[in-house]
Amino acid sequence: MSRKTDFGFEQIPEADKARRVGAVFDRVAERYDLMNDLMSLGLHRVWKAFAVAIVRPRPGERMLDVATGSGDLALSLAGKVLPGGEVWLSDVNGRMLQRGRDRAIDRGLLAPAVQCDAERLPFPEGYFDCVTVAFGLRNMTHKDAALAEMARVLKRGGRLIVLEFSKVWKPLEPAYRLYSFKVLPWLGRRVAGDAAAYRYLAESIRMHPDQGALAAMLEQAGLSRVEVFNLAAGIVALHRGYRI
Amino acid sequence: MGRSGKSMGDIMKWLFGLGVLTLGVVLAVPEAEARRFGGGRSIGVQRNVQKAPPAATPAKPAQQQQAAPAATGSKWGPILGGLALGGILAYLFSGNGLAGILLLGLLAFAAVMAYRLIAQRRAPAPQRMQYAGLGGETVLAPPAPSSAREVRLPAGFDVDGFLRGAKTNFIRLQLANDAGQLDEIREFTTDELFAELGRERREAGQRTEVVSLEAELIELATERDSHWASVRFSGLMREAPGSEAVAFAEVWNLAKPADGSSGWLVAGIQQMH
């Protein structure tokens, strides 16, 4: 019997997850940025700006943004490290990656875009000063393998930044549950014409490891000095670890 | 005595200010020269392309200017913002379930309003624009030039792909020009244009920053032994670090030998202002 993994609350064969997640993003690609603003009331911009502040990009550094999507985080970083440095966009989904690539060019930024699986990054060991993944780890089939790959391509002293939904502060839970299981799918239906895609979003957030568990996974992947920053009472958490 | 002393001081201040101003202008003059690839003037092959009206975005540079300091102002801004927001949420929800539900209703209401606002903005209403100096009056904007439709394209010509490549090379040439990399420039220009560019001595180590870039294919033609493509580049560019981003619009005339012996090369640049 094949091994199972989570797809939202469903258990599906591991081999199917990439395809199912890909289908979700193909369906929502057009309205992706608008939906991000609506769902988070614009807060995702604050969270990404916070991530940039934690990354502290310096001119000339090499950066990789995994699961870059429409490229928000990568573009902010590129503005700080170019010219002289490198910012690579990568995503497993071709349509999302195209959006990121086109947005980079429209802002006068030369950033190579690579369509690849985060569990098999096509980069040599110790190449990057910083690897970031914002709201992408959740959708990966083998999160441990992906984290290990990200650690592998980091230089010694390089840092990994993971921005992801996390476990909300307990008193907030009932309201947050109501929001994610009632309001989100409704918004998804009205705006993106796809309630199922946003139900998946809510469910995948629930299935994602909480702050402590993810910090342990980072350490397991070979990262040190792991720190966690909670944002919006734990709705989102930023993890940082160094390869030493 | 004290009075006259004060007025003397005032005059001195004025003179000093005036001096600084004049000096500033004198110093600023060399800076005003365009540093971008081609020097911001018309050079090389000039073609009889239709001068499309410049994009109606006069307010953009000003916005950009205001936005820039805010972005670099404080690196603690986002952190404090995030922390404060988390704090406020936590505080609001910590009392009891009721406050939480109220806040949730508020959030949902805000989301719906934002959705309606965006839907409204997306509706294809006639675009109104406001001219400076016309008071509060608005006038109907002329319909956007649909030049893309006028360009006759050979079957299977990938306009999006072509323009993407054109934009990438535009940025690369600015970078090569900044760094004084003649090899790189030679790779993307016709021999004639390269020779013409070579006559002006450029200083290496300058920095031109493309802030935004748009490209539009305005003509595609085959004449004798060459294909010609005219691409109109427009957007905002900063030609010295820290200076204000200025709007630019120029047409690049690209040529490619019909026998396919080379790719598209820049043959000339035409200023559109």
Interface residues (C-beta under 8 A of the other chain):
Chain A: L34 D37 L38 M39 L41 L43 V46 W47 A49 F50 V52 A53 I54 R56 P83 D102 I105 D106 R107 G108 L109 L110 W169 P171 L172 P174 A175 L178 Y179 V183 L187 R190 V191 N230 L231 A232 A233 G234 I235
Chain B: K75 W76 G77 P78 I79 G81 G82 L85 G86 L89 A90 F93 S94 G97 G100 I101 L103 L104 L107 A108 A110 A111 A114 Y115 I118 R164 K167 T168 I171 R172 Q174 L175 D178 R207 E209 V210 V211 S212 L213 E214 G235 M237
